[in-house]
């Protein structure tokens, strides 16, 4: 059985997204000297803490 490198009480998730969005996230993370995963964790955490509802729209 493998252990999660982040520790107990954590879960690793993965997502697929369009290349242009992924590239933008990588660029923003690099500008802050963060990994892409750390950057995503920060922005998703801020959004969840805000309590705002996500507006789903077709593009």
Secondary structure, DSSP 8 states (H G I E B T S, - for coil): ----TT-TT---------HHHHHHHHHHHHHTT--HHHHHHHHHHHHHHHT--------
